[in-house]
Amino acid sequence: MRSNRIRKMFFASFLATAAVAAAPATAQQPYDGLWQVTVVTKTGSCDAQTTSTVTVSEGKVTGSGAPVSGTVGSGGLVRVSINGAYANGQLSAKTGSGKWNGASAGVPCSGRWEASRQ
């Protein structure tokens, strides 16, 4: 199902980009580590809720499966895109949240995401 694939890729991309704007590769960044991300659909026909774990390392976010691009600024500001879905929000030391939007079969979807450091 395309909407499920979009959500899974969104999770991977969200945190995959959460640390892109970090300092030197040798220093641990404030957002490095494992993050559990839950995406909830508020409007549209995308899956109601999906949860995934991603890794942030040296300013880069990785997850299984999807190509991701985005950034996490020095203050924790998150901006991510993946296969036509976009997310933005804020990370802190242990949690994060924000909004996302995309489409499933051409029908717009949107909602919120929440993240917690594992």
Phi, psi and omega in degrees: 000130186296319182297323178294319179296319179298316181295316180297319179292325178299315179301310182298319182286323181306304183274344175293334180260356185296345182230017184296325183268047184263178181281201183303150185295340182276342182261140177289137181266158185297340183253006180296144177132188178271138179230135173262124184243130176245126178251128182241129177274129177258324178223147178101183187257016176288165179308144184299317182202142178218142178234140181211157176251134178232163179243133173250125181217123178051044177081006180237142180254134176230151177207174181274129167107308194248149173286131187232146171218144180163183183218158166234117181287171182300335177268005178094005179292126184253133173220120186223148171222147177202119177044048176085358175257144183230146178219150172212159181167206187220134172254147170240194183299323186233346183219171176198162178198164179175198182237158176218160172208152181190209179207152174232119182054038178082356180263125182300143175227151175203165179177210182231163174227152176224143181228148175222139179289136181263000000 
